[in-house]
């Protein structure tokens, strides 16, 4: 069976890119012919290792050209680029004749289902239904985000299957008969968990609005006043990098908060810390949470949509905090710091809970889905 993934690029270090490439690698290793069609690669190297059997084809569309444009110019330019994207992708599908084409909710989501090749079309979303509105943009952009959210809901009914990551988000899409919930998986579960003895905690993700690291830094300011010997390590890069460094400096936290470049083997950094923190405005199913569980870390997360409430049972393997409540977030960090027996109990529970996200079991769900829709049962 031939599977084609649509992805913006393979150069990013994000959780979505990581899991899509991991799935593609698994499929390639198990006899599938896999292609990844990108739009923004621009000759950049892959961040994560990709199986040599997988072919990557860059369509050279580059929606990133519109960054910084005003609303009207961006709309017109994007429509022009989408026509190019549609033509190039249609050509690839005609040439390659894949059995299944998967949109990862990039720009192709708007037209992929219209292409008249013989492939079955799957859409998979790595955020929640409301992710556009959670950008929290103002004015005309807010109206555009509302329109696009409405449009997403309508478009998805035309796909053979629509995959969401969490039970929480599945409820958001109520009314779609083609929806299936399949979570992300953990690449491996450690045999030797984190010791949870180091006076440090970790956060991982793109330095963007979505990840809300400004909220984490402000919360750590409260922590630092009581426990100045504890450190926070943030791993990631992105457009908010300078802004976050300036915030750290303005709060006099240079000696306790450190921003590091992203690392391919981030699990080794998880092992060096005593808790994993997540302060995102929105998510799909945060890879960092289930990766943190796989090494036995307690978790603290804002209860944003969607994902944290699927992963964290409050008080069992971590703490869920009302979204945006910085003071309570700091208080939950205090609980982790001050109660070592509870910290280590939570770590053990995380390791147990992580088995729900076993790689082989999750990929068997994908294989079953592929077989069903390829045989016209769905």
N, C-alpha and C positions, 0 to 999 in steps of 0.2 A: 504494500500500500504506500502511496506517495502522499506526504503531508507537506503543505506549504504554510509557513508562519509569516504573517505581516508584522513587522516591527520597525520602529523609527530608526534604531541603530543598535549595534552590538558593542559600542565603545563606552556606554554609560556603566556606572557601577551600581545602579539602582537595584532594588529588590525585584522589580518586575523583570528586568533584563536577566537577572540571575536565574529566576525560576523558569522563565521561558527557555533559556539556553540549557538549563539542567534537564527540562522535559525533552527538548530536542535531542540532546545527547543520549538520553535513555532510549528514546525511540530509535535512533540511529543504531545504537548498540544491540537492539532487539529486532533488527531486520527491516525497519522502515526506511524508505528513501525520503530524506528530509531536506527541505530548502527553506532558507530564511531570506525573505525579500525585504530590504531596508529602503528607507527614503532619505536618510540624513547622514549616511556613513562618511562621505567626503574623504575617503581614503584612510580613515583612522583605524588603528588597530583594535582588535577585539579586547575588551577588558577581561572577560572570563574566557576560559579555555573552551573551544568548540571542537567537537569530534571532527577529524579530518574527512570523514565521509560526508559531512554536511556541506552543502553548497550555499554560499551567501551571494545573493545577487543584489547589487545596489541600483535602485531605480533613478537615483540622482535627481530627486524632486526638490528637496531642501526647503521645507516650510519655514525653517529657521530664518530665511531671508526676510520674513515679515516682522521679525522682532523689532520693536521700536516704532512701527508705523502707527499712524492714527487709525481710528476705528474704520472709516470709510475706505481708506487706502488698503488697510489690512484685509477687509472683506473682499474687495475686488481682486487683489493679488492672490489671496487664498483660493478664490474660485478658479482663477487662471491656473494655478499650480495643481488644483484638484483635477482639472481636465487632463493635464499632462500625466498626473499620477494614474488616473483611470485608464488612459490609453496604454501606458507602459505596463501596468499590471495585467490588463486584458491580454496584451501581447505575450507576456510570460505565461499566463494560464493556458493560452492557446498552444504555445510551444511545449510546455512541460506536462500538460494534462494531469494535474494532481487529482487524487481522489477527494481530498479534503483540504479546504483553505480556511485558516484561522486568523481572524482579526483580533489583535490585542487592544482594540479600542483606539487605534490611531485614526488618522483622517479617512482611511479606506472604509471605516465603518459606515460612512454615508452612502457609498456606492457599490461595495463589494457584492451585496446580495443581488444587484441588478445585472451583473456580468453573466452572460448566457453560455458559459462553458458548462461542462458536465459535472463539475465538482460540487460537493456539498459544502455549505458555508456555515461556519461556527463563529460566534462572537464570544470572546471571554473578556470580562472586565476585572481589572485589578484594583479598582477603587469602589466606592459605594455609589448608589444611584445619584446621590446628591453632591457628588464631588465638584461639579461646576459651580454650584451655589456656594460651596464652602471656600471658594477662592475669596469670597467676601468683597467682590469688586463693586464699585459704586456707579450710579448714573446709568448711561447708555449700556455700559458693559454688563451691568446687573440684569437689564432687560434681555440682552443677548444670551446671558447664561441661563436665564429662565426659559427662553425659547429653545435653546439647544438641549436642555434637560427634557423638555416636552418632546422634542424631536427624537432624542435617544429612545425614549419610551415607545414611540411609534415605530421607529426603524427596526428595533430588535425583534418585533413580531414576524419579520420577513425572513429571519435566519432559521436554518434547520434546527439549530440548537443554540441556546444562550447560556453561558456558564458564569455563575457568580461564585464567590469564594466562601461566603458565610451564610449561616441560617438567618442572621440578622438582616443581611441585605436581600436575601431571597424574599423575605416578607415585604420589603420595600417595592419589589417588582411584581407584587401580587396581580394576577390577571393574565400573566403570560404562561401559556400552556407548554411552551418549548423550553422552559427554564430548568436547569440542573445545577445543583450545588456540589462542587468538587473543590476541596481546599487545596492550598499549596502543600508541598511535602518538605520534610527535612532531609537533607542530603545524607546525613548519618547522625546517629545518636552516640555520644561519647561513652567510652568504657570507664574513663577516669574523669569524674565531674570536677567542676571548679571547687576549690577549697573554701572559698568565701571568707578568707582571712584578711585579704588586703583592704586597706582603707581607701577604696576607690570604687567608682561606679562607671558604667559605660552607656553611651548612646550612639546609635549608628543610623546614618541616613543622609540623603542629599541636603545640602545647606540651602533650603528653599522655604517658601512660605508654608507649604504643606506640612513640613516636619515640625514647625513651631519651636525651633531651638531657642528663640528669644524667650519663650515662656519657661523653658528649662533653665536657662541662665538666670532669670529673675528668681526662680524658685531656689536655685543653688545659692543665691545671695543670702537667703534666709538660713540655709543649711550652714553656710560658711561662718555665720555669726556665732553659731553654737558649736560647730565642729570644724574648726579651721584646718585640722590635720587631714581631713578627707578630701579626695581629689575626684574630679569629673573629667573623663576622657570622651571626646566626641570625635567620631570617625566619619568623614564625608567631605565632599567639595560641592561647589555650586554658587549661584549668583548672589546669595546672601552672605558669603564668606566674610567680606570686609565689614559689612554691617554688624555681624555677630562679633567679630574681633573688637570693633569699636565699642560695642555694648559691654563686653568683658572688661575692657580697659576702663570704661566710665564707671563701672561698679567695683573697680579695684580687685578684680578676681583673677589677674594674670598668673598668680602663684597657685591657683587651685583648679582652674579650668583650662584644658588644653585641647585644641582642635588639630587633628591629625588627618593626613591624606587617607583616602579609602584604601583598604587592603583586600586582596583576593582571598587570603586565608584568615578571615576575620575571626574564625572560631578560636584561634590562639589568643586573641585579645579578650574575647569573652572569658576565657579561663583565668585571666589575670585579675578579674574584677569580682565584686561581691553583690551586684544587682544590675539589672538592665532597665533603663528608663526610656519612656516614649511619651512625647508631648505633642503629637501630631494634631492638626486641625481635622484631617480626614485620612482614611486608609481604605484598603480593600480587605486584605488579611496580612497584617504586618509580618514580613519574613523575619525581621529582627526579633520579634517576640518568640516565634517558634524556634528560631535558631538559639536564642538565649535559653529557652527551656531545654534544648537538646544537650546543653552542657551543665544543666542544673543550677541556673541562676534564678533567684526570685525576680519577679517582674513588677514594675510600677508603671501604670499607664493612665492617661486621660481616657475616659470612656467616650471616645469619639466614634462616629460612624465611619467605617464599620470594621469589625474584627477583634478589637481588644476584649469585648465581652464574650466572644466565642472561645478565646484562648485562656483568659484569666478568670478563675473562680476566686472572688474576693476573700482574702484571708487564708486561702488554701495554698496557691502557688504564687501569690503576689497580691497587689492592691489595685483596684479600679477606683479612679478619682473622678468626681464630676468634671466634665470638660471645662477647661479654662480656670479651674480653682487652684491658683498657684500656691496659696497658703496651705491648703489641704495636701497638695502634692508634696510640699516640704515636710509636712507632718508625717506622711507615710515614709519618707526617706528617714526621718528620725526613728521610726519604729524599726526599720531594717537595721539601722546603725546600733540602736540601743539594746536590741534583744537578739543576741547571737544565737541562742537555741532556736528561736522562731525563724530566724534567717536561714539556718541550716535545714530546718524542717521544710520550709517553703522550697528550698533548693531541691530537696529529695522529691517533693511533690511535683515540681516542674519536670524533673526527669521522667517520672511516671506518666504525667500528662502528655509528654512529647511523643509517646508511642502512638497516639491517635493520628499522628502525621507521618507515619512510616511510608517511605518512598515507594516500596513495592506495592503496597495496598492501594495507594493513590493512583499509581500509574496503571494498575489493573482496571480501575474505574474508567480511565481514559481509553484504554484499549477496548473495553466493552462498549463504550459510547461510539468509538470509531467504527467498530464492527456493525453495530446496530444501524447507524445512519447510512453506512456504505451499502448495506443490504436492503435499504429502503424500508426498514422496519419502523423508522421514526421520520 
